[in-house]
Amino acid sequence: MTATIALALICLAVVLQAAFLLRRENRRDPLSHWILLVAALLLFATLVDRSIRIDFAAVTNTYESLVFFSATICAVLFLLRMLHATRALSPFVLFGATIICLVLLALSSSPLAPRDIQPPIPALRSFWLVLHVTLSFVGEAFFVVSFVAAIGSLSTRREERRADLDRLVATSIGIGYPIFTAGALIFGAVWAQTAWGAWWSWDPKETWALITWLLYTAYLHTRLVKKMRGRTSAILAIVGFAATVFTFFGVNYLLTGLHSYG
Amino acid sequence: MNRTSPPILHALFARRRPWGIVRRVKAIYRFFKSVRLAIVLILIIIALALLATLVPQGRPDEWYQGHYSAVVYRLIKLFSFEGFFSSVYFLVPVLLFAVNLAVCTVDRLVVRARNHARRRFGPDLVHIGLLVLIAGGIVTAATRQEKTWQLSEGEEAAISPRYSLHLQSFQYLQYDNGSPKDWISTVSIARDGAPEIASYPIEVNHPLRLSGITVYQSSWENQGILDVTQQDGSGTTATTGEGFQEGDSFWYFADVQRINGVWRAVFDQYKGDVRASTRMVGPGDAIGPFTVKRVSARMVTGLKAVQDPGYVPFLVALAMILVGLGLTFIQKRGDTAA
């Protein structure tokens, strides 16, 4: 029920953002980020409820992962809106990232992500798994912002706006990258060692997480060391996000391995 | 080597005066300290890793023959795609990347020492951590050993020349809906014959760590035991996973099932690679040249002992990378604020 209300609230935020986007004044609406905050809290409440029922942190199946990812995107958008004083977090970026959040939450209501409350299998009952999953999604929530900002920077013709968006791409990847590294790779490897006695086994999910990490590593080196701006940099950020999405969904449904839990 | 050759090739192959060797070393150094090279190598590694995820790794040769056309199969064998991550096609770019990373790191440290610069050691820590991680990976790949045992309660296993393990009890816990909750093997450990650990529950995600060896809860099985009488009247025993040949068929002892309080053995009949039929037999039934005397079952636990000298460098590397990333973030934030 709370997840359904959150879905309705995110729809409302999208409508509000779309209205401000269509006015073409580049002004951010004053309300949608508060709506997103409420949606995030409701989604986290959904997970707390499930956690109590299964007696473990509810981030162990596709439905719970999608809900957590959506909640994190809402929370990140709220935080960036409150903390980020620049014009870069434009109505377009807010709108685009909220749309992605909406799509993820809609997917959580689809047959692809059964809602049954199932306790986790023994391999998933690990503190390291909780760190692995949650931090990966927090990092990826920042990658969502970078993705939308990169699309914005490719589509705008105004130089000043492009520079703002380019900076937002770099900032959000700069924040997301260390969190993603810690969650996806470091704590994932520690969990694998604790559960199976092998910290790296070239499982498709592991390999794709590494590919994603390498793409963002390449982005950071081109952007921060080579001082590269513009198209190439934005395209790398977009490809990085495509790899993030494939790591989450594509590997689950197209490739098989240790992470095929449903 | 003409004038338009890349500088690294020109430096390596051009005829030089005696001091040319210094130039060559300098050219190699310049080549490997390049960030552009790092980016190119990262993109190559990405492309190779991506291709390798399209082909399942480590399957038997017949599997690849059965699942791919002759041309694709030949390509898979040619480029070692069945075990790509340990092949020369993948290891060479990774090795070049490691050299590139090492030279970049040394160069950054030298330049900063020369300029008496103080800050920005976060990225260096990350780079050194990555080098330690690659070294740990090489040590793991070269020296990691693992061994598995299937034990029932009361049985023992020698996990190393010094340590032996005795299985005191094995529990299979289930949730109310019947799905598995945990497998717990409670063991005692003796070192050089003397008791070392009186009782330790090995669970999934809760391994037993001895000096240099870690013992994991790896699997479990409801192992079927079949006592049969042969045609000459003598008795023999088989466990699940075994089988026998009869004419053009192979009878495989696949499982046991308890029906109305009586254990029965499940046999799969294979003709070639194809399963032709399944048959369930109990006491008094005949199967092939055997007559079933008794069917029973016992729970066995699968324990895996792993010795991985690369694990310590791996942990050190992770700590360095985490601290390095944190420092980089804090330093960058400080710069932005300034």
Interface residues (C-beta under 8 A of the other chain):
Chain A: Q118 P119 I121 P122 A123 R125 S126 W128 G174 I175 Y177 P178 T181 A182 I186 A189 V190 W191 Q193 T194 A195 W196 G197 A198 W199 W200 W202 P204 T207 W208 L210 I211 L214 L215 T217 A218 H221 T222 V225 K226 V251 L255 T256
Chain B: V35 R36 A38 I39 I42 L43 I45 I46 A49 L50 A52 T53 P56 Q57 F85 G137 T140 R144 E146 Y175 N177 S179 P180 K181 D182 W183 E203 V204 N205 P207 T214 Y216 K304 V306 D308 Y311 F314 L318 I321 L322 L325 G326 T328 F329 K332
